Amino acid sequence: SQQGEEDPQALSIQEGENATMNCSYKTSINNLQWYRQNSGRGLVHLILIRSNEREKHSGRLRVTLDTSKKSSSLLITASRAADTASYFCATVPPQYGKLTFGKGITLSVRP
Amino acid sequence: DGGITQSPKYLFRKEGQNVTLSCEQNLNHDAMYWYRQDPGQGLRLIYYSQIVNDFQKGDIAEGYSVSREKKESFPLTVTSAQKNPTAFYLCASTLGQGPGEAFFGQGTRLTVV
């Protein structure tokens, strides 16, 4: 079973625009993470937000977490063509153990 | 350089054969994971191990086996019981037994011929 579900499945924007991606999950979490994957490569960790945090920033990335709605969003500001990739959210249960991924969002940034 | 290494990058298997995918890490991480990625399916967890000599089934363990005899190594065997093994396989590791940031290998693409 996949805990997280990202939305939209695909997103196409112009360079310089902001990209917003959403993730919803079903059960309680210890933390939620976002990853990026370039085509045919391994995943790269972007940011981790704990269940007691509401917002985190890292460079052009902003992540929010709403545990009451069981949802998170990833905002990439001032997007670049190099941001073109697939983005995944992953959740960790309170008891640790499994790191479970969603199906991902394909982001295309047009130059 | 610290990291996680998967080999080989491409692997071809005849139907009915078992194959073993290698995953090695020199990050001194406790936990290691195997995922399968199919187009449109995202990453699905096959097996994970939080400590040496212990591992747990993930969501799609049928047709796969693993071992964790050393902290650095977590090989995955795709057995002939796995009916649709063609996929992209990813190995990951995390520090400690509770997942924080996961480090991924570059993946092995397995094709059944």
Boltz contact constraints between the chains, C-beta under 6 A:
constraints:
  - contact:
      token1: [A, 1]
      token2: [B, 59]
      max_distance: 6.0
  - contact:
      token1: [A, 42]
      token2: [B, 90]
      max_distance: 6.0
  - contact:
      token1: [A, 42]
      token2: [B, 104]
      max_distance: 6.0
  - contact:
      token1: [A, 42]
      token2: [B, 105]
      max_distance: 6.0
  - contact:
      token1: [A, 42]
      token2: [B, 106]
      max_distance: 6.0
  - contact:
      token1: [A, 42]
      token2: [B, 107]
      max_distance: 6.0
  - contact:
      token1: [A, 43]
      token2: [B, 104]
      max_distance: 6.0
  - contact:
      token1: [A, 45]
      token2: [B, 101]
      max_distance: 6.0
  - contact:
      token1: [A, 92]
      token2: [B, 99]
      max_distance: 6.0
  - contact:
      token1: [A, 96]
      token2: [B, 97]
      max_distance: 6.0
  - contact:
      token1: [A, 96]
      token2: [B, 98]
      max_distance: 6.0
  - contact:
      token1: [A, 99]
      token2: [B, 99]
      max_distance: 6.0
  - contact:
      token1: [A, 99]
      token2: [B, 102]
      max_distance: 6.0
  - contact:
      token1: [A, 101]
      token2: [B, 42]
      max_distance: 6.0
  - contact:
      token1: [A, 101]
      token2: [B, 43]
      max_distance: 6.0
  - contact:
      token1: [A, 102]
      token2: [B, 42]
      max_distance: 6.0
  - contact:
      token1: [A, 103]
      token2: [B, 42]
      max_distance: 6.0
  - contact:
      token1: [A, 104]
      token2: [B, 42]
      max_distance: 6.0
